[in-house]
Amino acid sequence: MRRRFTGPAAVLLLLAALRPGNGLPRSLEDSLRLDIEDGRLDAFSKIEAAFILSGVEHPDSLAACAAWHRDIVQTIENFRFQMTDRPGSARRVFAWLHGAWLVRYDATATTLLDVRNRKTYNCVSGTILFNLTCEALGWSTDAFETPTHVYTFFNNYTERIPIENTSPMGFDIMKNLGEYSRFLLQYYPGNRAARIGLDRLFAYENGKGRGINNTELLGLLAYNRAFFARKDSSYDRAWDYVLLARRFNRDSRSNVDFEIGLTFEWGSVLLKRGENRSAFETFAEGFRRFPDIGDLRLNARAAFFRLLQSPQSWHSVRPALDTALDLPAWNRGDLPFIRNRLAAFLASEKNPAVADEIRAYLEALPGLAEELKN
């Protein structure tokens, strides 16, 4: 059972997260990266993580933002809820949030700072605010992420109520599915919507989506930061945010096209810099995630051959070779080049143990050739 630390214990955990072994302070974002490395949050609460992913950089600012949300929760706790009607209570909270904080929809208002500072929101920030508020009140929520959108499921025991957070009329959207399908039109170009069919938009969205918990939901904030970094051509920063987003949400459905495009762009930047190993690893990971994208396979092969052709030590090449041999990315015509390069490593290697290691790789290549033939 996981413990939730509060009060002094939580403060001590946060201070430990912010201070690495050498005593120098670590940024909030770096501390969050370490905290979520195992896929769960320990040093930070979800609302704190949401604000860090929204761009909060200073502990004092983070404390103020967390206090803002506590004030919201305390205000709501003073409502007179009918304890036997959780959906009715949740509807009141939904309406109050739209009257007080989710005031103006803006597709670019992707963070909780947009909500707090300007009362603007989009599907990601609106869903996070509603879900984390419900969670603080002791009500179960999760989310559903589709290729273009995200919305809430409010869990009332065995009943799951879908909630569209970008509309003040969006509580329990299944009660007016036709109207909701028309609402979804804004996310589709006209010709694409016509091909799918207005009456099938909701089914289409859900057929390609998946349920996510509230920790996974936070990953969409990091993807949004990556999106804006990419617009500024800050590809290294954008890639860092994608890696952070994956720690929260390992299978995001609303960012597939974005990730594929950024993989090509970041890999190309690395190749231009001469960072062939990093370029290969970028394309190889992209090919693993999106095996239907043939150009990722081709780029992974090209980057690997550039790595082998450049002056490298065996110690540097071996990890990439291990990755390469596990990828279904090769043609039979590739093997002679790989064999010749390994033979060159073997001929120049003075350490007998390392030479035996290289020899073992050479002896394994006929097995790969047989696999390719079949």
C-alpha positions as CSV (number, residue, x, y, z in Angstrom):
1,M,0.0,0.0,0.0
2,R,1.4,3.4,-1.0
3,R,1.8,6.0,1.7
4,R,0.8,9.7,1.1
5,F,3.1,11.9,3.1
6,T,1.7,15.2,4.4
7,G,3.0,18.1,6.5
8,P,6.6,18.0,7.6
9,A,7.3,14.5,6.1
10,A,6.3,15.8,2.6
11,V,8.5,18.9,3.1
12,L,11.5,16.7,3.9
13,L,10.9,14.5,0.8
14,L,10.6,17.6,-1.4
15,L,13.8,19.1,0.0
16,A,15.6,15.8,-0.5
17,A,14.4,15.7,-4.1
18,L,15.6,19.2,-4.7
19,R,19.1,18.6,-3.4
20,P,21.4,16.1,-5.2
21,G,24.3,14.4,-3.6
22,N,26.8,17.2,-4.2
23,G,24.7,19.6,-2.2
24,L,23.8,21.9,-5.2
25,P,20.1,22.7,-5.6
26,R,18.4,20.8,-8.4
27,S,15.6,22.4,-10.5
28,L,12.0,21.5,-9.8
29,E,11.8,20.0,-13.3
30,D,14.9,17.9,-12.8
31,S,13.6,16.7,-9.5
32,L,10.3,15.8,-11.1
33,R,12.1,13.8,-13.8
34,L,13.8,11.7,-11.0
35,D,10.6,11.3,-9.0
36,I,8.6,10.0,-12.0
37,E,11.3,7.7,-13.2
38,D,9.6,4.6,-11.8
39,G,6.2,5.8,-13.2
40,R,4.8,7.1,-10.0
41,L,5.0,10.2,-7.9
42,D,6.4,10.2,-4.3
43,A,8.2,13.5,-3.6
44,F,5.5,15.6,-5.4
45,S,1.7,15.5,-5.3
46,K,-0.1,15.4,-8.7
47,I,-1.1,19.1,-8.4
48,E,2.5,20.1,-7.7
49,A,3.6,18.0,-10.7
50,A,1.0,19.6,-12.9
51,F,2.2,23.1,-12.0
52,I,5.9,22.1,-12.6
53,L,4.9,20.7,-16.0
54,S,3.0,23.9,-16.6
55,G,6.3,25.9,-16.2
56,V,6.6,26.7,-12.4
57,E,10.3,27.0,-11.7
58,H,10.6,28.2,-8.1
59,P,9.6,26.4,-4.9
60,D,7.9,29.5,-3.5
61,S,5.8,29.8,-6.7
62,L,5.0,26.1,-6.5
63,A,3.8,26.5,-2.9
64,A,1.6,29.5,-3.9
65,C,0.1,27.4,-6.8
66,A,-0.6,24.5,-4.5
67,A,-2.2,26.8,-2.0
68,W,-4.4,28.2,-4.8
69,H,-5.8,24.7,-5.5
70,R,-6.2,24.0,-1.8
71,D,-8.4,27.1,-1.6
72,I,-10.5,25.8,-4.5
73,V,-11.0,22.5,-2.7
74,Q,-11.8,24.2,0.6
75,T,-14.3,26.4,-1.0
76,I,-16.0,23.4,-2.6
77,E,-16.0,21.5,0.7
78,N,-18.2,24.2,2.1
79,F,-20.9,23.3,-0.4
80,R,-23.9,21.4,1.0
81,F,-23.7,18.2,-1.0
82,Q,-26.3,15.5,-0.9
83,M,-24.1,12.6,0.2
84,T,-26.2,10.0,-1.6
85,D,-25.9,11.8,-5.0
86,R,-22.3,11.8,-6.0
87,P,-23.0,12.5,-9.7
88,G,-25.2,15.5,-8.7
89,S,-22.4,16.8,-6.4
90,A,-19.8,16.4,-9.2
91,R,-22.1,18.3,-11.6
92,R,-22.2,21.2,-9.1
93,V,-18.4,21.2,-8.9
94,F,-18.1,21.1,-12.7
95,A,-20.5,24.0,-13.0
96,W,-18.8,26.0,-10.3
97,L,-15.3,25.5,-11.9
98,H,-16.7,26.7,-15.2
99,G,-18.1,29.8,-13.5
100,A,-15.1,30.6,-11.4
101,W,-11.9,29.4,-13.3
102,L,-12.7,27.6,-16.6
103,V,-14.1,30.8,-18.1
104,R,-12.8,31.1,-21.6
105,Y,-11.8,28.2,-23.9
106,D,-8.5,28.8,-25.7
107,A,-6.9,25.9,-27.6
108,T,-3.4,27.3,-26.7
109,A,-4.2,27.5,-23.0
110,T,-2.6,24.2,-22.3
111,T,-1.4,24.7,-18.7
112,L,-2.7,25.2,-15.2
113,L,-0.9,28.6,-15.1
114,D,-3.3,29.6,-18.0
115,V,-6.2,28.7,-15.7
116,R,-4.9,30.3,-12.6
117,N,-3.6,33.5,-14.2
118,R,-6.0,34.1,-17.1
119,K,-9.0,31.8,-16.5
120,T,-8.4,30.3,-19.9
121,Y,-8.2,26.6,-20.6
122,N,-8.3,23.8,-23.2
123,C,-9.2,20.1,-22.9
124,V,-5.9,19.2,-21.2
125,S,-5.8,21.9,-18.5
126,G,-9.6,21.8,-18.0
127,T,-9.6,18.0,-17.5
128,I,-6.6,18.1,-15.2
129,L,-8.2,20.8,-13.0
130,F,-11.5,18.9,-12.8
131,N,-10.0,15.5,-12.2
132,L,-7.5,16.6,-9.5
133,T,-10.1,18.6,-7.7
134,C,-12.4,15.6,-7.6
135,E,-9.5,13.5,-6.4
136,A,-8.8,15.9,-3.6
137,L,-12.5,15.6,-2.6
138,G,-12.2,11.8,-2.5
139,W,-14.1,11.1,-5.7
140,S,-12.7,8.7,-8.3
141,T,-11.9,10.0,-11.8
142,D,-9.7,9.0,-14.7
143,A,-9.6,10.2,-18.3
144,F,-9.9,9.0,-21.9
145,E,-7.3,10.1,-24.4
146,T,-8.2,10.0,-28.1
147,P,-6.2,11.0,-31.2
148,T,-7.4,14.6,-30.9
149,H,-8.8,15.1,-27.5
150,V,-9.1,14.1,-23.8
151,Y,-12.1,14.1,-21.5
152,T,-13.0,12.8,-18.0
153,F,-14.7,9.7,-16.7
154,F,-16.3,10.2,-13.3
155,N,-16.5,6.9,-11.6
156,N,-19.7,6.5,-9.5
157,Y,-19.2,3.0,-8.2
158,T,-20.0,0.8,-11.3
159,E,-21.2,3.8,-13.4
160,R,-18.8,5.7,-15.5
161,I,-20.0,9.2,-16.5
162,P,-18.2,10.8,-19.4
163,I,-17.6,14.6,-19.0
164,E,-16.5,17.0,-21.7
165,N,-14.5,19.7,-19.9
166,T,-14.2,22.2,-22.7
167,S,-18.0,23.0,-22.6
168,P,-20.0,24.2,-19.6
169,M,-22.7,21.9,-20.9
170,G,-20.4,18.9,-21.0
171,F,-21.4,17.0,-17.9
172,D,-22.6,13.5,-18.9
173,I,-22.1,13.9,-22.6
174,M,-23.8,10.6,-23.5
175,K,-27.2,12.1,-22.7
176,N,-26.8,14.2,-25.9
177,L,-24.5,12.2,-28.2
178,G,-25.7,13.9,-31.4
179,E,-24.9,17.3,-30.0
180,Y,-21.5,16.1,-28.7
181,S,-20.6,14.7,-32.2
182,R,-21.3,18.1,-33.6
183,F,-19.0,19.5,-30.9
184,L,-16.2,17.2,-32.0
185,L,-16.3,18.6,-35.5
186,Q,-14.1,21.5,-34.4
187,Y,-11.2,19.0,-34.1
188,Y,-11.6,17.6,-37.6
189,P,-11.0,19.1,-41.0
190,G,-14.3,19.1,-42.9
191,N,-13.3,16.5,-45.5
192,R,-12.0,14.1,-42.8
193,A,-15.2,14.5,-40.8
194,A,-17.3,13.8,-43.9
195,R,-15.3,10.6,-44.6
196,I,-15.9,9.3,-41.1
197,G,-19.5,10.5,-40.8
198,L,-20.9,12.9,-38.2
199,D,-22.9,10.1,-36.6
200,R,-19.8,8.0,-36.1
201,L,-17.3,10.6,-34.9
202,F,-17.7,9.7,-31.2
203,A,-17.3,6.0,-31.9
204,Y,-14.3,6.7,-34.2
205,E,-12.6,8.8,-31.5
206,N,-13.1,6.2,-28.8
207,G,-12.1,3.3,-31.0
208,K,-8.6,4.8,-31.4
209,G,-8.3,6.1,-27.8
210,R,-7.5,4.5,-24.4
211,G,-8.3,5.1,-20.8
212,I,-5.5,6.8,-18.7
213,N,-5.2,7.5,-15.0
214,N,-4.6,10.9,-13.6
215,T,-0.8,10.5,-13.4
216,E,-0.7,9.5,-17.1
217,L,-3.0,12.5,-17.8
218,L,-0.2,14.9,-16.5
219,G,2.1,13.7,-19.3
220,L,-0.1,15.6,-21.8
221,L,1.2,18.8,-20.2
222,A,4.8,17.8,-21.0
223,Y,3.7,17.0,-24.6
224,N,2.2,20.4,-24.9
225,R,5.5,22.0,-23.7
226,A,7.3,19.9,-26.3
227,F,4.9,21.2,-29.0
228,F,5.7,24.8,-28.2
229,A,9.4,24.2,-28.0
230,R,9.3,22.6,-31.4
231,K,7.4,25.6,-32.8
232,D,10.5,27.7,-31.7
233,S,12.8,25.2,-33.4
234,S,14.2,24.2,-29.9
235,Y,14.3,20.6,-31.0
236,D,16.6,19.5,-28.1
237,R,14.3,21.0,-25.5
238,A,11.2,19.6,-27.3
239,W,12.8,16.1,-27.2
240,D,13.6,16.4,-23.5
241,Y,9.9,17.2,-22.9
242,V,8.9,14.2,-25.0
243,L,11.1,11.9,-22.9
244,L,9.6,13.4,-19.7
245,A,6.1,13.0,-21.1
246,R,6.8,9.3,-21.8
247,R,7.6,8.7,-18.1
248,F,4.1,9.8,-17.3
249,N,2.2,8.5,-20.3
250,R,4.0,5.7,-22.2
251,D,1.4,5.3,-24.9
252,S,-0.1,8.7,-25.6
253,R,-2.8,8.5,-28.3
254,S,-3.1,12.3,-28.9
255,N,0.5,12.8,-29.7
256,V,1.4,10.1,-32.2
257,D,1.8,12.3,-35.3
258,F,3.6,14.9,-33.2
259,E,6.1,12.3,-31.9
260,I,6.7,10.8,-35.3
261,G,7.4,14.2,-36.8
262,L,9.7,15.3,-34.0
263,T,11.6,12.0,-34.1
264,F,12.5,12.7,-37.8
265,E,13.4,16.3,-37.0
266,W,15.5,15.6,-33.9
267,G,17.3,12.6,-35.5
268,S,18.2,14.8,-38.5
269,V,19.6,17.5,-36.2
270,L,21.7,14.9,-34.4
271,L,23.0,13.6,-37.8
272,K,24.0,17.2,-38.8
273,R,25.9,17.6,-35.6
274,G,27.7,14.3,-36.2
275,E,26.2,12.7,-33.2
276,N,25.5,9.5,-35.1
277,R,25.0,7.2,-32.1
278,S,22.4,9.4,-30.6
279,A,20.7,9.8,-34.0
280,F,20.6,6.0,-34.4
281,E,19.1,5.5,-30.9
282,T,16.5,8.2,-31.7
283,F,15.4,6.6,-34.9
284,A,15.6,3.1,-33.5
285,E,13.4,4.0,-30.6
286,G,11.0,5.7,-33.0
287,F,10.9,2.5,-35.1
288,R,10.1,0.4,-32.1
289,R,7.3,2.7,-31.1
290,F,5.9,3.1,-34.6
291,P,6.9,0.0,-36.6
292,D,4.5,0.9,-39.4
293,I,6.5,4.0,-40.3
294,G,8.9,2.6,-42.8
295,D,11.0,5.8,-43.1
296,L,12.0,5.4,-39.4
297,R,13.4,2.0,-40.3
298,L,15.4,3.4,-43.2
299,N,16.7,6.3,-41.1
300,A,17.7,4.0,-38.3
301,R,19.7,1.9,-40.8
302,A,21.3,4.9,-42.3
303,A,22.3,6.3,-39.0
304,F,23.7,3.0,-37.9
305,F,25.9,2.7,-41.0
306,R,27.2,6.2,-40.5
307,L,28.1,5.3,-36.9
308,L,30.0,2.2,-38.1
309,Q,31.8,4.2,-40.8
310,S,33.0,6.9,-38.4
311,P,36.1,6.4,-36.2
312,Q,34.7,4.6,-33.1
313,S,35.9,2.4,-30.3
314,W,34.4,-1.1,-29.9
315,H,33.2,0.1,-26.4
316,S,31.2,2.9,-28.1
317,V,29.8,0.7,-30.9
318,R,28.7,-2.3,-29.0
319,P,25.6,-0.9,-27.3
320,A,24.4,0.4,-30.7
321,L,25.1,-2.9,-32.3
322,D,23.1,-4.7,-29.6
323,T,20.2,-2.4,-30.4
324,A,20.6,-2.8,-34.1
325,L,20.6,-6.6,-34.1
326,D,17.4,-6.6,-32.2
327,L,15.6,-4.4,-34.8
328,P,13.8,-6.0,-37.7
329,A,15.4,-3.3,-39.9
330,W,18.0,-5.1,-42.0
331,N,18.3,-6.4,-45.5
332,R,20.4,-9.4,-46.5
333,G,22.7,-7.0,-48.4
334,D,23.5,-5.1,-45.2
335,L,25.3,-8.1,-43.6
336,P,28.6,-8.0,-45.6
337,F,29.2,-4.4,-44.5
338,I,28.5,-5.2,-40.9
339,R,30.7,-8.4,-41.1
340,N,33.6,-6.4,-42.7
341,R,33.3,-3.7,-40.1
342,L,33.4,-6.2,-37.2
343,A,36.3,-7.9,-38.8
344,A,38.2,-4.6,-38.9
345,F,37.5,-4.1,-35.1
346,L,38.7,-7.7,-34.5
347,A,41.9,-7.1,-36.5
348,S,42.8,-4.0,-34.5
349,E,41.8,-5.2,-31.1
350,K,44.8,-5.9,-28.7
351,N,42.8,-7.1,-25.7
352,P,42.1,-10.9,-26.0
353,A,38.9,-10.8,-23.9
354,V,37.5,-8.0,-26.1
355,A,38.6,-9.8,-29.3
356,D,36.7,-12.9,-28.1
357,E,33.7,-10.7,-27.6
358,I,33.9,-9.3,-31.2
359,R,34.4,-12.8,-32.5
360,A,31.2,-14.0,-30.8
361,Y,29.3,-11.3,-32.7
362,L,30.8,-12.3,-36.0
363,E,29.8,-15.9,-35.3
364,A,26.2,-14.8,-34.6
365,L,25.8,-13.1,-38.0
366,P,25.1,-16.3,-40.0
367,G,22.0,-16.8,-37.7
368,L,20.8,-13.3,-38.6
369,A,21.4,-14.0,-42.3
370,E,19.3,-17.1,-42.0
371,E,16.5,-15.1,-40.3
372,L,16.5,-12.6,-43.1
373,K,16.5,-15.3,-45.8
374,N,13.4,-16.9,-44.2
